[in-house]
Amino acid sequence: MRSALWLLPLLGGCATLKPPERLDTMRLQPRFAAGAASVRPGGIIVTPVVATGMIAERRYVYVTAADPLLLRQAATLFWDVPPSASVGRAITDALRTRFAGMDGGPVVGRLAMRLVRFEEVTGGGGAQAVVEVEATFAGAAGQDGPVSGRYCRATPIVADGSDARAAAFQAGVAALALAVADDVAAGRLTASSC
C-alpha cells in the first residue's frame, strides 16, 4: 500500500495534461437600414419576448431531424444573452426603421411575442438555424381587437463552428424581425412556417 502512494501525484498530473474544452459565447447583432420613405408616425410598445424551457436559457439548443422532439443542449456553445432578449432587441430595432416615434413618440400600438423555437436542426445532410415567434399586435387600424400571427425562419448553417452558427441565427433573426416590422407597419400580422 505504502509503495503505491508515490503514484498519486503522477496520476493527478495526467488529468491536467488534457486541454480544457473551449467555451464559445455567441452574440447576435443584426443591423437594419432606415426606411425613410416608409416611416410612419408614432411608436410601438414592444413587451419583453416570453420564452420558456431550454430556449429561455443562454445554452445553445439543437435537435436532430431523426428525433425532433428531443431537445439537446450543447456543452460548449452559449449565447451572450438569452435568445428572447436578442429577438426582442432585433424586432424593436427593425420597428425603428418603420416608425418615427419608437423612442418616445405617441404610442400607436402594442406588440407582444412568445419565442416558440430557437434551435439548430441537424440531419438530412445539413443543419439549419430555426427561429419562430408568435406575435400579437393591438392597435391595428380598422381592427376591433388584437391581431395574431406566427413567424418562422429556417436559415442554412453553411459550415461547422460557432461563427457559422451565429451568422445563420443572425440572418434568421434579421429576416424574421423585418417581416414582423413590415406587417406591424401595414397593420396586420401573418403566418409563415418553416
Salt bridges, closest charged atoms under 4 A:
ASP24 OD1 - ARG22 NE 2.65
ASP80 OD2 - ARG27 NE 3.20
ASP93 OD1 - ARG96 NH1 2.66
ASP103 OD1 - ARG96 NH2 2.89
GLU119 OE2 - ARG117 NE 3.00
GLU120 OE1 - ARG165 NE 2.64
GLU132 OE2 - ARG150 NE 2.51
GLU134 OE1 - ARG114 NE 3.07
GLU134 OE2 - ARG150 NH1 2.48
ASP160 OD1 - ARG165 NH1 3.03
ASP182 OD1 - ARG98 NE 2.69
ASP183 OD1 - ARG188 NH2 3.29
